[in-house]
Amino acid sequence: MKTAILTLDGMLQIILTPETEHEKMAVDMFKDNEGKAVVLAGGQFFECQGGWTRLQMADGHIHAENKERSLFIRLERENGKPADG
């Protein structure tokens, strides 16, 4: 997926351009967001024992002592459940 960040006159815009069918389906979920909410959170991925990569979100889901490095954009239904399309 190609990504771009545009800052212009105090406006911040994130542009996602899908390159595969899977990425296109994911982007389309955000375009058709009726009855869904976009949730933004800070966090990061980090390596742990056994070669696994884990997710640490700033809202306390998983704890680790690293600074936030990523922006997570989550699409969920208004009832708080994950949106599946």
N, C-alpha and C positions, 0 to 999 in steps of 0.2 A: 504494500500500500504506500502510495506517495503521500507525504504530509507536508503542509506548509503553514507557517504562522505569519499572519499579516497584521502589522500594527500601523494604524493610520489615523491621525487626528483624535487620539484618545480611544479609539475603538480597537479591540483585539478580536481577530477572527482566526479560527483554526479550520483549515481546508483538508479534507480527506478525499483522496482519489483512489478508488479501488482498482486493483490490477488483476484480480482473480474472481471467479464466480462466488467463492466463499466470502471474500471481502465485499463484493457488491451486495450480497444478501445482508451482510451486517450493516452496511451504510444505509440500505433501504429501510431497515428497521427504524433508524432514526428519522428518516424522511416521513414515514407514516407513523406519527407518534400520537394518534388519537387515543385518549384514555391512558397514556403513559407519561411518566415523569422522567426527566433527566437528572441524575444525581452526580454531583462532582465531589471527588475526594482526593486528598493527597496520599501518597504512599510510595512504595517501591517494591521491586523484586529483590530477593537476596538468596544466596546459596546456603544450604545447611548440610548437615551430615548425611552421608549416603548418596551425595550427588543430586539431591532434590533441589528444586528452585521453589521458594515460597513467596507468598504475597504478604506484605505488611501494609495495612491501611491505617491512616492517621486516626480513624474513629475507633481504634482499639480492637478490631477483629483479631489481629495477630500481632503479637508484641515482639519487638526487636529494638536494639539501641542504635539505629541508623537514622540519618536525616532523610526527610522526604525528598525524593528525586523525580517522581512521576506524577502525572495528573491522570486520575482514573475517571472515565466518563461511563457511567452505568445507566442503562435504560431499564426501567422497571414499570410495572403497572401501577396505577394510582393506589392499589391496595397494598403496595410494598413488595409484591412478589416479582421475581424476574420476568421480564418480557421475553417471550419466545417467538415473536413475529406476529 
